């Protein structure tokens, strides 16, 4: 008599056969759910239902709520950094390069409000989950590469101040562009500003950044 050998099975076979497609779909749907309801409020059963799998499959792929949330953060930060590296830099002078960086950030945040919401939520949690996002922590320097290159070129050409820290410059660009979307409803209600007017935002943010870096402060 043969002895039956138990084999480990997936909780439920997903409708999408390719595990990578299931994972990608989970990240997309989960990002929207976390952005809408926050870390604690997001419902795993809703995420699973939209993807077409069982709740148990989320645990199979990510180990649970926090694992899924950390993966969402890693995916979100990775996406913006990859997109930033696609900016065409060839032939741009330092000022034009900084304007391109500003234009990218303003446009990206407007087009990706889910990313803005996720960052805002994680700040409420004092980045406790982001600190577990190993790919974000280990690749943080990548997000500074374009800014650092433009700054160094401008300093070498004598058009940018020598005493500027790249993280300070990066913070100014990100802060002004991020504020436009993160505070669009309150600021818009009070002052009647339209956060979706990317052209106006790009101009004034770029002007502010270039005044900050200019070697001639007269």
C-alpha positions in Angstrom: 0.0 0.0 0.0 1.5 3.3 -1.1 1.7 6.1 1.4 0.2 9.4 0.3 2.6 12.3 0.5 1.0 15.7 1.4 1.9 18.5 -0.9 1.6 22.2 -0.2 -1.1 23.9 -2.2 -1.9 27.6 -2.9 -4.9 28.8 -0.9 -6.8 29.3 -4.1 -5.7 29.2 -7.7 -5.8 32.8 -8.9 -7.8 33.7 -12.0 -4.6 35.2 -13.5 -2.2 32.3 -13.9 1.0 34.3 -14.1 2.2 35.0 -10.5 4.0 38.2 -11.6 0.8 39.6 -13.1 -1.1 38.7 -9.9 1.5 40.5 -7.8 1.5 43.6 -10.1 -2.3 43.7 -10.0 -2.2 43.4 -6.2 0.2 46.3 -5.9 -1.9 48.6 -8.1 -5.2 47.8 -6.4 -3.7 47.9 -2.9 -2.1 51.3 -3.6 -5.5 52.8 -4.4 -7.1 51.2 -1.3 -4.3 52.3 1.1 -4.4 55.8 -0.4 -8.1 56.0 0.0 -8.5 54.4 3.5 -5.1 54.6 5.1 -3.0 51.7 6.5 -5.4 50.6 9.1 -8.6 51.3 7.2 -7.7 49.5 4.0 -9.7 46.2 3.6 -7.7 43.2 2.4 -10.9 41.4 1.3 -11.8 44.4 -1.0 -8.3 44.3 -2.5 -8.5 40.5 -3.1 -11.9 40.7 -4.6 -10.9 43.4 -7.1 -7.9 41.3 -8.1 -9.9 38.2 -8.4 -8.2 36.1 -5.6 -8.9 35.2 -2.1 -7.7 37.2 1.0 -5.5 34.2 1.9 -3.5 34.8 -1.4 -2.4 38.2 -0.1 -0.8 36.4 2.8 0.8 34.0 0.4 2.4 36.7 -1.7 3.2 39.4 1.0 2.7 37.8 4.4 -0.1 40.1 5.4 -1.2 43.7 5.6 2.1 45.3 6.5 4.1 43.2 4.0 1.7 44.3 1.2 1.8 48.0 2.3 5.6 48.0 2.4 5.7 46.4 -1.1 3.3 49.2 -2.3 5.6 51.8 -0.9 8.6 50.2 -2.6 6.8 50.0 -5.9 5.6 53.6 -5.7 9.0 55.1 -4.9 10.7 52.9 -7.5 8.2 54.1 -10.2 8.9 57.8 -9.7 12.6 57.4 -9.5 12.6 55.3 -12.7 10.4 57.9 -14.5 12.8 60.7 -13.4 15.7 58.8 -14.9 13.9 58.8 -18.3 14.1 62.6 -18.6 16.1 63.7 -21.6 19.1 65.6 -20.4 21.3 65.7 -23.5 22.2 69.3 -24.5 20.5 71.0 -21.5 22.2 73.8 -19.7 22.0 73.7 -15.9 19.1 76.1 -15.6 17.1 74.1 -18.2 18.0 70.9 -16.4 16.5 72.2 -13.2 13.4 73.4 -15.0 13.1 69.9 -16.4 13.3 68.5 -12.9 10.7 70.9 -11.6 8.4 70.2 -14.6 8.7 66.4 -14.0 7.9 66.6 -10.3 4.9 69.0 -10.8 3.5 66.8 -13.6 4.1 63.5 -11.9 2.4 64.5 -8.7 -0.6 65.8 -10.6 -0.8 62.7 -12.6 -0.3 60.4 -9.6 -2.3 61.6 -6.7 -2.2 58.1 -5.2 1.5 58.5 -4.7 1.0 61.8 -2.9 -1.6 60.2 -0.7 0.6 57.3 0.2 3.5 59.6 1.1 1.2 61.7 3.3 -0.2 58.7 5.0 3.3 57.3 5.7 4.3 60.6 7.2 1.5 60.3 9.6 3.0 56.9 10.7 6.4 58.6 11.1 7.8 56.5 8.2 7.8 53.4 10.4 6.8 51.2 7.4 9.0 53.0 4.9 12.0 52.1 7.0 11.3 48.5 6.3 11.2 49.1 2.6 14.8 47.9 1.9 14.8 48.8 -1.8 13.8 52.4 -1.0 16.4 52.8 1.7 19.2 51.2 -0.3 18.4 53.1 -3.5 17.7 56.6 -2.0 20.8 58.0 -3.6 19.3 57.3 -7.0 16.6 59.9 -6.4 19.3 62.6 -6.0 21.4 61.7 -9.1 19.7 64.1 -11.6 19.5 67.0 -9.1 23.1 66.5 -8.1 24.3 66.4 -11.8 22.4 69.6 -12.7 23.7 71.3 -9.5 27.3 70.2 -10.1 27.2 71.4 -13.7 25.8 74.8 -12.7 28.4 75.2 -10.0 31.2 74.3 -12.4 29.9 76.8 -15.0 29.7 79.5 -12.3 26.0 80.1 -12.6 24.9 78.3 -9.3 26.1 79.1 -5.8 28.9 76.9 -4.4 27.4 76.6 -0.9 24.2 74.6 -1.9 23.6 71.2 -0.4 22.0 68.9 -2.9 19.5 67.5 -0.4 18.4 71.1 0.4 17.8 71.8 -3.3 16.0 68.5 -3.8 13.8 69.3 -0.8 12.8 72.6 -2.2 11.8 71.1 -5.6 9.9 68.2 -4.0 8.2 70.3 -1.3 6.8 73.0 -3.7 5.7 70.5 -6.3 4.2 68.1 -3.6 2.4 70.9 -1.8 0.5 71.7 -5.0 -1.3 68.4 -4.9 -1.1 67.4 -1.2 -2.8 70.7 -0.2 -4.9 71.3 -3.3 -8.3 71.1 -1.7 -7.6 73.3 1.4 -5.4 75.8 -0.4 -7.7 75.9 -3.4 -10.8 76.5 -1.2 -9.1 79.4 0.6 -7.3 81.1 -2.3 -9.2 79.8 -5.3 -6.1 78.2 -6.9 -6.4 75.3 -9.4 -3.8 72.7 -8.6 -4.3 71.1 -12.0 -2.9 74.2 -13.8 0.5 72.6 -14.2 1.9 75.3 -16.5 1.5 78.0 -13.9 2.8 75.8 -11.1 5.8 74.7 -13.2 6.7 78.4 -13.9 6.6 79.7 -10.4 8.3 76.7 -8.8 11.1 76.8 -11.4 11.5 80.5 -10.9 11.8 80.1 -7.1 14.3 77.2 -7.5 16.5 79.1 -9.9 16.5 82.2 -7.7 17.6 80.1 -4.8 20.6 78.5 -6.7 21.6 81.6 -8.7 25.3 82.6 -8.2 24.2 86.3 -8.6 21.9 87.0 -5.8 21.7 90.7 -6.5 
